[in-house]
Amino acid sequence: MVNQTNTYANSVNELLNKFNKIIDRIIEGIKEGNLDERKFNKLHVAIKEFIKFSKDITFPIIFSFVNSNDYIRDKLSNDFSEIKFMVLKLLDKLLESMDNMKDNTHGTYDLTILLEYLEFISVIMNNFAYIIYDTIKYSQGQVTEEDYLKHYDEFKINLKENKKKFDEKFR
């Protein structure tokens, strides 16, 4: 079971690294500014591909991983459901905003809201990635219970703060 967990853990680690690289590239592209219509269309395609990657690959693999280990499933499945709900909602809002900008502007784009969505998605997913890694290490005896519980408490505090921000700002 440890080898299977390690295989899943490595896959999830690679997946989350790819997820972060994609989102970081999109954020950097937006922050560069000076988007003409061609660059905006390119950004629009990149965001659509990122959303498809998130929905079709990232979440199914993470869900499979969370369910692959009894301890991880018992500890994180409810948290993952909350995170998944928030991120999918943010991705939908991101695409809706992009589509509205594409349809309703004429070469000038206020990308502030897109940055807010993407940066918040990144915060949520990074917080979740850290607890996944700690949960794996703890389930394999590589982290003490005291350290794990401290990290898990920090994760829950961050998740609660993220849910509050999500409800106030993005719902």
C-alpha positions in Angstrom: 0.0 0.0 0.0 2.9 2.4 0.7 4.2 1.9 -2.9 0.8 2.6 -4.3 0.5 5.7 -2.1 3.9 6.9 -3.2 3.0 6.4 -6.8 -0.2 8.4 -6.4 1.6 11.0 -4.3 4.3 11.4 -7.0 1.5 11.8 -9.7 -0.4 14.3 -7.6 2.8 16.2 -6.9 3.6 16.4 -10.6 0.1 17.3 -11.4 -0.1 20.1 -8.8 3.3 21.4 -10.0 2.0 21.5 -13.6 -1.3 23.2 -12.4 0.8 25.9 -10.6 3.1 26.4 -13.6 0.1 26.9 -15.9 -1.7 29.3 -13.5 1.5 31.2 -12.9 2.2 31.7 -16.6 -1.4 33.0 -17.1 -1.0 35.4 -14.2 2.3 36.6 -15.5 0.8 37.2 -19.0 -2.0 39.2 -17.5 0.3 41.3 -15.3 2.4 42.1 -18.4 -0.6 44.1 -19.5 -0.8 45.9 -22.9 -3.1 43.2 -24.3 -4.2 43.9 -27.8 -7.0 41.9 -29.2 -4.7 39.2 -30.5 -3.0 38.7 -27.1 -6.4 38.8 -25.4 -7.7 36.0 -27.6 -4.6 34.0 -26.9 -5.2 34.6 -23.2 -8.8 33.5 -23.6 -7.7 30.3 -25.2 -5.1 29.6 -22.5 -7.7 30.2 -19.8 -10.2 27.8 -21.5 -7.5 25.2 -21.7 -6.5 25.7 -18.1 -10.2 25.3 -17.1 -10.5 22.1 -19.1 -7.2 20.8 -17.6 -8.5 21.6 -14.1 -11.9 20.0 -14.6 -10.9 17.0 -16.7 -7.5 16.1 -15.3 -6.6 17.8 -12.0 -9.7 17.2 -9.9 -10.4 13.6 -11.1 -6.8 12.6 -10.3 -6.8 14.3 -6.9 -10.2 12.8 -6.1 -8.8 9.3 -7.1 -5.8 9.9 -4.9 -7.8 11.1 -1.9 -10.0 8.0 -2.2 -7.0 5.6 -2.7 -5.9 5.6 1.0 -8.4 5.1 3.9 -6.6 7.5 6.2 -6.3 10.3 3.5 -9.9 9.8 2.5 -11.1 10.0 6.1 -9.0 13.0 6.8 -9.4 15.1 3.6 -12.4 14.1 1.5 -14.7 16.7 3.1 -12.0 19.4 2.8 -11.4 18.4 -0.8 -15.1 18.7 -1.6 -15.2 22.2 -0.2 -12.0 23.2 -2.1 -13.3 21.6 -5.3 -16.6 23.5 -5.0 -14.8 26.9 -4.5 -12.3 26.3 -7.3 -14.8 25.1 -9.9 -17.1 28.1 -9.1 -14.1 30.4 -9.5 -13.2 28.8 -12.8 -16.7 29.2 -14.1 -16.7 32.9 -13.0 -13.3 33.3 -14.6 -14.6 32.0 -18.0 -17.8 34.0 -17.7 -15.7 37.2 -17.1 -13.4 36.4 -20.0 -16.4 35.8 -22.3 -18.0 39.0 -21.2 -14.8 41.0 -21.8 -14.4 39.4 -25.2 -18.0 40.3 -26.2 -18.3 43.7 -24.6 -15.0 45.5 -25.0 -13.3 47.0 -27.9 -9.6 46.5 -27.4 -9.4 47.7 -23.8 -9.6 45.1 -21.0 -9.7 45.5 -17.3 -8.1 42.3 -16.2 -8.2 42.9 -12.4 -11.0 40.5 -11.7 -9.2 37.8 -13.7 -6.1 38.2 -11.6 -8.2 38.1 -8.5 -9.8 34.8 -9.5 -6.6 33.2 -10.6 -4.6 34.3 -7.6 -7.3 33.1 -5.2 -7.4 29.7 -7.0 -3.7 29.5 -6.6 -3.9 30.2 -2.9 -6.6 27.6 -2.3 -4.8 24.9 -4.3 -1.4 25.5 -2.7 -2.9 25.3 0.8 -4.5 22.0 -0.2 -1.3 20.7 -1.8 0.7 21.3 1.4 -1.8 19.3 3.5 -1.9 16.5 1.0 1.9 16.1 1.3 1.8 16.3 5.1 -1.0 13.7 5.2 1.0 11.4 3.0 4.1 11.8 5.1 2.1 11.3 8.3 0.3 8.2 7.0 3.7 6.7 6.2 5.2 7.6 9.6 7.5 10.3 8.3 6.0 13.1 10.3 5.1 13.0 14.0 1.5 13.2 15.0 2.1 16.5 16.9 3.7 18.1 13.8 1.0 16.8 11.5 -1.9 18.0 13.8 -0.2 21.4 13.9 0.0 21.6 10.1 -3.6 20.3 9.8 -4.9 22.9 12.2 -3.1 25.6 10.1 -4.7 24.1 7.0 -8.2 24.2 8.5 -7.7 27.8 9.7 -6.6 28.8 6.1 -9.5 26.9 4.6 -11.9 28.6 6.9 -10.4 32.0 6.0 -10.5 31.1 2.3 -14.2 30.0 2.5 -15.0 33.3 4.3 -13.3 35.3 1.6 -14.9 33.2 -1.1 -18.4 33.7 0.4 -17.9 37.5 0.8 -16.2 38.3 -2.5 -16.8 35.6 -5.1 -20.0 33.8 -4.5 
